[in-house]
């Protein structure tokens, strides 16, 4: 089994972890209702994709 020859310094460890971060998803606005949505996905609020109706979305009330 491979065993490290020396302790990895805090600086070296930090440089390795520098690119490991949580990034927020890229959001684009729906052309019809201006709600944020994921790119290349159907809008969950109005059901449109590229300006045309794709799915029927039922309305729900927030209580």
matplotlib code that plots the C-alpha trace (Angstrom):
import matplotlib.pyplot as plt

x = [0.0, 1.3, 2.1, 3.0, 6.7, 6.0, 3.2, 1.3, 1.6, -1.4, -0.4, -0.1, -3.4, -5.1, -3.9, -5.3, -8.7, -8.8, -11.0, -13.3, -16.1, -19.9, -21.1, -24.6, -26.5, -26.6, -30.1, -31.7, -35.0, -38.1, -39.0, -42.7, -43.0, -39.5, -39.1, -35.6, -35.1, -32.3, -31.0, -32.2, -35.0, -38.8, -40.0, -41.6, -44.0, -45.5, -44.4, -42.8, -39.5, -38.0, -41.2, -43.7, -45.9, -44.5, -46.2, -49.5, -48.8, -51.5, -51.7, -51.2, -51.8, -49.2, -50.7]
y = [0.0, 3.5, 5.7, 9.4, 10.1, 13.5, 15.4, 17.6, 21.3, 23.5, 25.6, 22.6, 21.2, 24.6, 24.9, 21.5, 22.4, 25.8, 24.7, 22.4, 24.8, 24.7, 26.8, 28.1, 26.8, 29.1, 30.4, 32.1, 33.9, 32.5, 34.4, 34.3, 34.7, 36.1, 33.4, 32.0, 28.5, 26.2, 26.7, 24.1, 23.1, 23.6, 26.5, 24.9, 27.8, 28.2, 25.0, 26.7, 26.0, 28.3, 30.4, 27.5, 25.6, 22.1, 20.8, 21.6, 23.0, 23.0, 26.0, 25.6, 27.9, 28.7, 28.4]
z = [0.0, -0.9, 2.1, 1.9, 2.5, 4.1, 5.6, 3.1, 4.2, 4.8, 1.8, -0.6, 0.7, 0.3, -3.3, -4.2, -2.6, -4.2, -7.1, -5.1, -4.3, -4.6, -7.5, -7.9, -10.9, -14.0, -14.3, -17.3, -17.5, -19.1, -22.3, -21.4, -17.7, -16.8, -14.0, -13.4, -14.9, -15.8, -19.3, -21.9, -19.6, -19.7, -17.5, -14.4, -14.0, -17.4, -19.3, -22.3, -24.0, -26.6, -26.7, -27.4, -25.0, -24.3, -21.2, -19.4, -15.9, -13.3, -11.0, -7.3, -4.4, -1.8, 1.7]

ax = plt.figure().add_subplot(projection="3d")
ax.plot(x, y, z, "-o")
ax.set_aspect("equal")
plt.show()
